[in-house]
């Protein structure tokens, strides 16, 4: 369906049997599956594949694999993918974005399992691209305002070395990819269909352009067609691969909300673009900002600041420097931690809780007050009701 | 300059000597003056006026009054005001919005002193109007979008019984007043000139319409012309009189920011209307939302919710009901208060700080976790990093 692109690079270091095993596992158990991830962690991919073939795996996993485990199409899958210019990227490959996918390990939701491998097409290094990146999502039926903003933000971000991840859908997705491409920047499409397919078909040219300079990723083996569930499942990869997630336009019931909530669940900062209150396409963004789930971004520079501040591409010291409690002496910090948020206490009680002497407590409280970290009313101390920062 | 309106109501209960004294004080000391407010608190208005005339007041106050204290024009001022249809509203009057102005008592900024009286024109009861109210401010050079939104919000709010306070200026102010008037609702203009003047002159008709059904207020005696400083000083009254402050459009250096910061300093919730990120007139609003000073409002209903939640017109129970910690047993609340925000502690340590037994701490922590008020990671507990509410 897609003509072969440039020869796909392959990490020579990864043994073929691992590639084969992961290709088999990827097709045999429909993602996401924490049970499968656990099985691989315990036994390694080759042994895990063997156990699955033999049926020597926990009952729940066996049931999920029942329909496919007797047929190993990994050789054909790898050949079909290669014919479409795609390789199988595995966690054993140095280009695997392991840092990003580590966030799945802290997520509570059972559906937030990492992928066991990814089909990849294009010259981009997935790990390097994800290192400084933003995921841009939004409505398919976007307004001109939204399309313009998505392209403009993506273009400025790409010019600043940020890779723009999106889903290649109509509307905001396509505008974001195109904005990055127009700036000569890097962009990555994460699809919900096989690497030999394009969806939507009208974006065959766009996806080809993305694959030519950036990267097209998918969890689904060759021949897979997209479906509603697969789009939802795909969204967790978009959420994980971006250092932050920007929602450009979203109606009240937008699918972008799923990617947004996945991003939050994975600890990624969520950003939303405001728009006219008269536009139905901005209602979802405004809701996310109102509920404090998302930060409002008015300029691409805001995005750079947020992914720089909270992102994974900066040294931890930078993050620490921006905390309002930084530079506080340990005693003062203890007093800060003891300050009640929903009550107001006399200094004496705070001192008791913090384990700090009365005189030192008062000095600490005054310092905290100067920094806007404590408030004093009628003899009682408390945390400020409103924080002026995130 | 302005034809007399309907006969101004006068609270018969307030002795004339108090009215005269406050008219004298209002003209003699240019507001705001905390020293003057304190003098009146100590001695009452009549004795305070007498002391000021005699020069028996603290040095600082004497200096500020030096230029005017020898001339008592209170009789003429009251006559001129009456000729323009205005009365002097004093704190001794039951219609004085004392509840609202009490906020000045908690403010730290020295320039946030309450007025010692107000010239009032129109049939509205200032106290009743301020009880359920919102202050709407914004750019003079507003966009069509902003003007439309200001009128629309004001109209819906007015229809819901909320009085719309604004400054009668060009742009957002006028649109807000007109929106309220168009809905047959109540609106109040707070001016920075004498009650016998109109500013801007082009708004003579608008101000007349406001005075006919609502209220026109000013701190400045008859004949006073507006000036840059007086607009700034006036803004604190707008901030105090609204149960909340809504900024509709504001550029980066907008004067509305002053009213916004006065509102925050007086403990009023600040709201901002988002707009297209491509509009310079929305930059100020977006900044306020980003910095968490203002809540984003997308619909008039959002404003109703916020002033209902935090406003002064609702019973305190309603406010309390909306706290996420409501309904928690005292022990659980103590555990909540002991939860660290910037660290993560084992349950044992939290129990020590909260003074709650180990078994009860664990039960409390699980309850808090269910409510989204605590988070657990690898044996340690902490407050959730992001709050989903204000």
Interface residues (C-beta under 8 A of the other chain):
Chain A: X106 X145 X148 X149 X264 X273 X274 X275 X276 X277 X278 X282 X283 X286 X287 X289 X290 X291 X292 X293 X295 X296 X297 X298 X299 X302 X323 X325 X333 X336 X337 X338 X340 X341 X342 X343 X353 X377 X383 X386 X387 X388 X389 X390
Chain B: X106 X145 X148 X149 X264 X273 X274 X275 X276 X277 X278 X282 X283 X286 X287 X289 X290 X291 X292 X293 X295 X296 X297 X298 X299 X302 X323 X325 X333 X336 X337 X338 X340 X341 X342 X343 X353 X377 X383 X386 X387 X388 X389 X390
